[in-house]
Amino acid sequence: MTPLRRRMIDAMVQRGFALRTQESYVDAIVRLSRFYRRDPATYAAADIEAYLLYLIQERKLSYSTVNQAACACRFLFETVLGHERARFPIPCAKVPRTQPHLLARAEIAALFAACIHPLHRTLLQTIYAAGLRVSEACALRVDDIDSQPDRMSVRVEQGKGAKDRYTLLAPTLCEQLRLHVRSYHTRQWLFPKREGGSHLTIESAQRAYQGARARAHITKPGGIHTLRHCFATHLLEGGVDLYTIQRLLGHGHIGTTSRYLHLTSPQFAAPKGVDPLDLLAGLPRVPAPSPAHS
């Protein structure tokens, strides 16, 4: 490890950056140094701007991806190397605000039914019913599930922004997780790797989602994060207030959560006798696909 990389990692640790952020920032700088093949401490602002332009024009990367590289560069050159922003400007692109594509409740039910592996099905159900990020769901421990009647919650430890929070543990999800723990005899990680020793990776969860999505013949764009968007929107449609949803999602600002107001369907009517917080209970019954479709 080079001294500059060590300095950068130490600076991120001191500031409490999440491990995933540390890894993405270091990876962005490694790619930058491979591009120029010299010590990053020798770069000028024009070098960084030319590299970011290359990522957009030649690599055809999205503006959000390029902005992540720009943020890593800003941290290195401003925080670690001490350059003033006015004399060493690193531009960030204005990313267009687009609304996410949502799955209908019947599509979500079909998605779960199309999961081949029961562990993957329970993982996707947990993401949807508790409004988790995929990284948060994969890293859940058995002890994070509090099923006591007067608590009924899922503890998210060190989520985005290095914040802990609690979110929903509705009765239907609670029962699913009880069956899951009994079936897999899990002791530490709620969703362990098949070979043991650690938890399911984010990449494995994403592949499971895309596989089930294909088998369920869902053509709408979007990845596994769609389930979190559906969680927020479906709670709004069920009458849950915006502030409560903000706290459940772990958003720092209510404005981030308010985007879901534009996604609600005025035609939706909650099933009678179903708790609006119990999202899994409100899904329609969908039979699993036949072997010919899997």
N, C-alpha and C positions, 0 to 999 in steps of 0.2 A: 504494500500500500504506500502510495506516494505521500510525502508530508502534506501537500496541499489537500489531498483527499481526506487525510486524517483531520486536518484543521476544519474542513467543511463538515464532516460527520460530527466532530465534537461540538461545533457551533449549533448544529441542528439538535443534538441531544440536550445541550444546555437550554435551548428554547422550547423543549418539550415536543418537538415534531414527532408525529406518528411514524412508526417504522416503515409503513408503506410509502409515506411522503419522502422519508430519507432515501429509500431505495430508488424511487422514481427520479429524485433530484440528482443523485449520484449517477444513475444510468444516463440521464440527459447530458451531464458534463462529460462522461466517458465517450459518448457518441460525438460530442463536439470536439474533443481532443483527438479522436480518431480521424475526424474530418480534416483538421489542420495539421495533425502530426507534429505538434510542438506544445510546449508548456502553456496551459491556459493563462497563466499569470502574465504572459507576454502579449495577450490579445488586446487589440484596440476595439473601441465601440463599433467601428465600421466592420470589423471582422464578425462580430456577433450579429449585426444587422444583416450582413450578407449570408450568414449561415441560416438565419431564420427565413430569409427569402428563398433560399435553396429548399428548405423543408416544404414550403408552400408551393413553389413553382415546379420543382423537379420531383420531389418525393410525393407531392399531392396529398400531404397530410392535412387533417382538418385544423381549423383555426384554434379550436380548444386544445388539441394536442400540441400545436406549436406554442401556444400560450403557456403550457406547462413547462416546455423547454425554456421559454423566456423567463418564467418565474425562477427556475433553477439558476439561470444565468444571473439574474438580479441578486439572488441570495449570495452567490459566489463572489461576484464582483463588488457588490455594495457592502454586504455584511462581513464577509470573510476577508476580502482584499482591501476594503475601505475606500473604494472609489465613490465620489459624490455623484448622485444621479444626474445633476445638471451638467456635469462634465463627461459623464459616461452613460448616456441614455440608452436604455434597452427597450424597444417598443413592444407593446402588446396589442394584438388585434382586437377590434370590437367584434365580439361573437354574436351573430344573429340569435335573437331569442325565439326559439321555436317551441311549440306545444308538443308534448310527448303523445305518441299513439297509445291508446288504452285498449285493453282486451275486455270484451263483454263477459259477463259472469258465466255464460255458457261456454265461452272459449277458455276461461280459466279452469272450469270444471273438466273440460276436454283435455286440457294441458296436463292436469294432474292424473287423469285416467290413462294418459299416454306414456307416463313414466314407466320404464321397464323395471328399474330398481326401486324397491320400497324406500330405501334410505334417501334416494334423490327426491322421491315424491314428498316425503316428510320435510325435507329441506326446503323445497319450493313452497309447500304449504305454510311453513314457518315464516318465510320471507313475506308472503302475502298477508297472512293473518296477524303478524306482529309489526309489519312495516319496516323490515330490516334492510340494510345494505347487505350485499352478498358477502362482503368481508366480515361483517358483524355476525351473520348467520353461521358462516363456516367456523368462526372462532368461538362459538358458544360452548360452554362447559355444562355438564349435567347440573352442577351446583348453581348455575345462573337461572334455573327454572324454579320459581317459588310457587308451588301449587297449594299452599295453605289457603283455606277458604277466605280469610280476611286479607290476603295479600294478592294472590293470583297475578303474577307479573313475570316478565322476562327482563333480567338485568343485562344491559349492554355495557360491557366494560371497555373503556378507552375507544369509543367510536370516533367518528370524524371530528377533528379538532381536539383530540385527546380528552373527550368528555365522556363521563359515565352517565347513563340515564336508565330509566325503567320504561317499558312499553307493555302493551296488552298481552295477557295470557287468557284468551277466551276459553270457555269450557270445551268446545269442540277441539281446539288445538291442544289443550291440556290432555285430553283423552288420547289424541293421536300420539303425543310425545310419550305418554305412559306406555302405550303399546310398543312404541319404537325402542324405548330403553329396555323393556323386557325382552324384545326380540334380539337385540344386538348386544345385550349385557354390557352396555357402555358404562364406564366408570369415571372417566375424565372428560374427554371430548364428546359432545352430543352427537356430532357427525364425524366419526373417525375415518381415517384412511383405511382402505381395505387391508393393507399390510400392517396397519397399526403404527403406533409411535407418535403420530401427530394427527391434526384434523384435516378434513377434506380441503383441497385447495380451491381457490377462486376459479381457476381455469377448469377444474373438473365440474364445478357447479354450473359454470357457463355452458360447458358442453352438454351437460344433462338437460339444461333448459332448452338449448337449441335442438337437441335430439327429440325431446318431447314435443316441441313446437312443430317440428317437421312431421312427426307421426300424427299429430292432431290436425294437420293440414291448415295451420294458422299462417296466413300470408302477410299479416300486418308487420311492418318493420319494428325493430326494437329488440333489446336484449333482456337479460334477467332483471334489470332495474325497473322494467315495466311493471313488475309485480308490486314494487314499492309505490309507484305512481297510482296503481289501482287501489292499493290500501287507502291512501289519502283521499282519493276521489270517492270511493265507495263509502267511507266513513262520513264524508260531507253529505252525500246523498241520503245517508241514514239519519241525518240530523245532528251529528256531532259537531260541536263548535270549532272554529278555526284555531283558537288558542290551544285547546286540548290536543288537536292534531299536530300543531307545531311542537308541543312538548313530546309527544309520542315519537315524532320523526327525528327530534333532536336538532331542529333548525334553530340557528342563532337569531334570525330575524323573521318576523311575521310576514314580511313581504315575499319571502321565499315560499312560504306555505300558501299564500293567497293566490298563486298562479293556478291552483287546483279549482278555484271558484269558476274558472272559465271552462272546466272540463266536465262539470256535473251535467247530468241529463235530467231535464225537467219531467221526462216521461217515466222516470223510475219510481216504482212503488214498492216499498219494503214488504217482504212476505209477512203475513200476519203471524204473530206469536214468536217471531224470531228477534232476538236481541240484535240491534244494529251494530253493536261492537263485535258480535260473533260472526265474522265475515264468512268463515267456512260453512257455517250452518245455513247461510243464505244462498249458497250456490245450488244450482239445479243438479239433479242426479244425471250423470252421464256414464253409460257403460264403457268399460275398457275396450280399446280397439281390438279387432280380431287379429290373430297371428299373421294373417296375410298382409296386414298394413304395418306391421312392426319390423 
